[in-house]
């Protein structure tokens, strides 16, 4: 990085080779902690569970209605396989919604 780049990005700080090595070691140690990695990666996956529950619920309702209207055993079997998965994902979504958030009043201790 040259001096011109430093003026454009004043928040960036140059690290000495020793500091860079220490930072790399800390990052490697953090990557070894599976719970930490899971928590850090969970933010990316937060949107997919509600979408999955919505799509599974819509598919379940559609298959159930079509199975009842046509009395087709294959559609009723699909509903029987799809509905427990929908309930399981909905339960996961409710558990996640009920979990106290870090920094909220429920998690603070006096």
C-alpha positions in Angstrom: 0.0 0.0 0.0 1.5 3.3 -1.0 1.1 6.7 0.8 -1.7 7.8 -1.6 -3.8 4.8 -0.5 -3.3 5.7 3.1 -4.7 9.2 2.6 -7.8 7.7 0.9 -8.3 5.2 3.6 -7.3 6.9 6.9 -8.8 4.1 9.1 -6.4 1.5 7.8 -3.2 1.0 9.8 0.0 -0.5 8.7 1.1 -3.4 10.8 4.6 -4.5 11.4 5.5 -8.1 10.3 5.5 -9.1 13.9 2.0 -7.7 14.4 0.8 -9.3 11.2 2.1 -12.7 12.4 0.4 -12.3 15.8 -2.9 -11.3 14.0 -2.7 -14.4 11.8 -2.1 -16.6 14.8 -5.2 -15.1 16.6 -7.3 -15.6 13.5 -6.1 -19.2 13.2 -7.0 -19.9 16.8 -10.4 -18.4 16.3 -11.0 -20.6 13.3 -10.3 -23.6 15.5 -13.2 -22.7 17.8 -16.2 -24.4 16.2 -18.8 -22.7 18.2 -17.4 -19.3 17.4 -17.2 -20.1 13.7 -20.8 -21.4 13.8 -22.0 -18.2 15.5 -20.1 -15.9 13.0 -21.5 -17.8 10.0 -25.0 -17.9 11.4 -25.7 -14.3 10.3 -25.6 -15.3 6.7 -28.0 -18.2 7.1 -30.7 -16.3 9.1 -32.8 -15.5 6.1 -33.0 -19.0 4.7 -34.9 -20.7 7.6 -38.0 -18.4 7.3 -38.0 -18.8 3.5 -37.7 -22.6 3.9 -40.6 -22.7 6.4 -42.8 -20.6 4.1 -42.0 -22.7 1.0 -42.5 -26.0 2.9 -45.8 -24.7 4.3 -47.1 -23.7 0.9 -46.0 -27.0 -0.7 -47.6 -28.9 2.1 -50.9 -27.1 1.8 -50.9 -27.5 -2.0 -50.1 -31.2 -1.9 -52.7 -31.8 0.9 -55.4 -30.0 -1.1 -54.6 -31.7 -4.3 -54.4 -35.1 -2.5 -57.8 -34.6 -1.0 -59.4 -33.4 -4.2 -58.0 -36.2 -6.3 -57.7 -39.0 -3.7 -54.3 -39.8 -5.2 -52.3 -42.0 -2.8 -49.0 -40.6 -4.2 -50.0 -37.0 -3.3 -51.2 -38.1 0.2 -47.9 -39.9 0.7 -46.0 -36.8 -0.4 -48.0 -34.8 2.2 -47.2 -37.4 4.8 -43.5 -37.0 4.1 -43.5 -33.2 3.7 -45.7 -32.2 6.7 -43.3 -33.5 9.5 -40.4 -31.7 7.9 -42.5 -28.5 7.7 -43.3 -28.8 11.4 -39.7 -29.5 12.4 -38.5 -26.4 10.5 -41.3 -24.3 12.0 -40.3 -25.5 15.4 -36.6 -24.5 14.7 -37.8 -21.1 13.6 -39.9 -20.6 16.8 -37.0 -21.7 19.0 -34.7 -19.2 17.3 -37.3 -16.4 17.6 -37.7 -17.1 21.3 -34.0 -17.2 22.1 -32.8 -14.0 23.9 -30.6 -11.8 21.8 -27.2 -10.7 23.1 -27.5 -7.2 24.6 -31.2 -7.4 25.2 -32.8 -6.8 28.6 -33.4 -10.5 29.1 -29.7 -11.3 28.9 -28.4 -8.5 31.0 -27.7 -9.2 34.7 -27.8 -6.6 37.4 
